[in-house]
């Protein structure tokens, strides 16, 4: 989903869970909303260099409560 789609879903209260995952391969972070990663306009996973950068975008979209996963395997 794109940033625009995420914003519309958030405004409609249709998103239950937002998380920021550490992406080992890119050594950065990605935003995941209800199991779907945030994507660029080219349908590639949008990556953030820092956790702060991801949090700033979420705050801009109106998300004040989100989870952080630093490890994807259990």
C-alpha positions as MATLAB code, in Angstrom:
seq = 'XXXXXXXXXXXXXXXXXXXXXXXXXXXXXXXXXXXXXXXXXXXXXXXXXXXXXXXXXXXXXXXXXXXXXXXXXX';
ca = [
       0.000    0.000    0.000;
       1.184    3.513   -0.741;
       1.395    6.400    1.714;
      -1.800    7.881    0.247;
      -3.682    4.587    0.643;
      -2.429    4.233    4.217;
      -3.602    7.745    5.056;
      -7.087    7.055    3.643;
      -7.348    3.790    5.577;
      -6.208    5.492    8.783;
      -8.804    8.244    8.331;
     -11.470    5.565    7.871;
     -10.217    3.754   11.016;
      -9.714    0.648    8.896;
      -6.181   -0.137   10.140;
      -5.882   -2.274   13.275;
      -2.113   -2.541   13.707;
       0.909   -0.547   12.589;
       4.447   -1.791   13.130;
       7.939   -0.749   12.136;
      10.100   -3.754   11.237;
      13.862   -3.873   11.022;
      14.767   -4.993    7.496;
      17.957   -7.043    7.823;
      18.752   -7.127    4.110;
      18.691   -3.352    3.697;
      19.815   -2.613    7.257;
      16.960   -0.161    7.597;
      13.322   -0.078    8.646;
       9.978   -0.558    6.948;
       6.421    0.286    7.971;
       3.900   -2.563    8.024;
       0.173   -1.874    8.449;
      -2.080   -4.886    9.037;
       0.587   -7.154    7.539;
       1.112   -5.097    4.357;
       4.328   -3.117    3.852;
       4.292    0.544    2.883;
       5.346    0.836   -0.764;
       6.669    3.462   -3.137;
       4.777    4.486   -6.263;
       6.745    1.795   -8.125;
       5.369   -0.905   -5.781;
       8.733   -1.419   -4.062;
       8.904   -1.643   -0.274;
       9.623    1.803    1.131;
      12.698    1.722    3.329;
      13.823    4.138    6.029;
      17.437    4.490    7.164;
      16.482    5.190   10.779;
      13.679    4.331   13.165;
      13.212    8.073   13.714;
      12.530    8.642   10.014;
       9.818    5.967   10.004;
       8.323    7.362   13.228;
       8.243   10.903   11.770;
       6.209    9.712    8.794;
       3.796    7.814   11.022;
       3.390   10.864   13.256;
       2.726   13.013   10.168;
      -0.009   10.556    9.155;
      -1.560   10.731   12.624;
      -0.255    7.464   14.076;
       0.924    7.954   17.653;
       0.885    4.300   18.746;
       2.820    1.644   16.849;
       4.932   -1.412   17.571;
       8.578   -1.997   16.721;
       9.958   -5.418   15.701;
      13.714   -5.652   15.626;
      13.783   -9.390   14.957;
      11.575  -11.048   12.344;
      12.236  -14.660   13.358;
      11.169  -16.077   16.716;
];
